[in-house]
Amino acid sequence: MHCEALTSGRPVYSLELAPIEGERLEKFEWFHEDMQETLGLTRPFAGELTPYEYAFADQSAEIAEAVRAQYAARR
């Protein structure tokens, strides 16, 4: 749900979850680490909601154009 929330342009905070072993959880943890540390889109929730700015790359127009081009190529 973080991706959907980020499209709003509002601050998005995450709670740290207790780690549990397993491939699926590792992917989940990697995703949240990437959103927070690599991309700087989300912040850890530490009890306070403080506004912050981020640049979310809205690629929906590019994706729509790629779909249109593929569709046109198949006609």
N, C-alpha and C positions, 0 to 999 in steps of 0.2 A: 504494500500500500504506500510505501514511501515515494515511489515514482509518481503515482497519481497525486499525492499531496504536494510534491515539488512543482507540479505544473501550475499550482495556485499562486506561486511567487511568495508565499508566506513561509516563515521559519518552520523547519521540520526537525523535531527532536526525537531521539531514540533512547530507549532504556536498555541497559546492558543486561543480557540474559545469562543465566547460569550455563556454562558450556556443557554439552552432552556429546559424547563421542559418536561418530558416524559420518558417512560421506555427505548426506543431505544437510546436516547441520553445519559442516565445514563450508559448504557452498553458501549457506545462509550467513554465516559469520563473515566470509570473504566479501559478500555483497555489501553488508553494512559497513565493514571496514573501508571498502573502496568508496562508498558514498560519503563517508565521514572524513577519512584521512587523505585519500588520494584526490578526490574531486572537491572536497570542502562544501558539499551540498547540505549535509545534515550535521547536527551537533548532538553531543551526549546531553541527556537531560540531567541536570544537577539540582533540581528543585526550583529553578527560576526560569521563566520564559522571557528572554531578551531578544528583541528584534535584531536581525542581521540580514545582510544582502548576499545574494548569490546569483550566478548566471546559469540558468538552466537552458541547455541547448534544445529548443523545440525543433525537432527534425521531422515533424509530421508532414510538412510541405514537400520535403525531399523524398520521403517514403511514398507519399501519394504520387509524385511524379514518376518514381521508379515503377510503381504498380501500373500506372497508365502506359508507360513505355513498353513494359512487358506485355500488357494486354494488346496494345496496338501492333506489336511485332507478331503476335499470334493470329491476328485477323487476316 
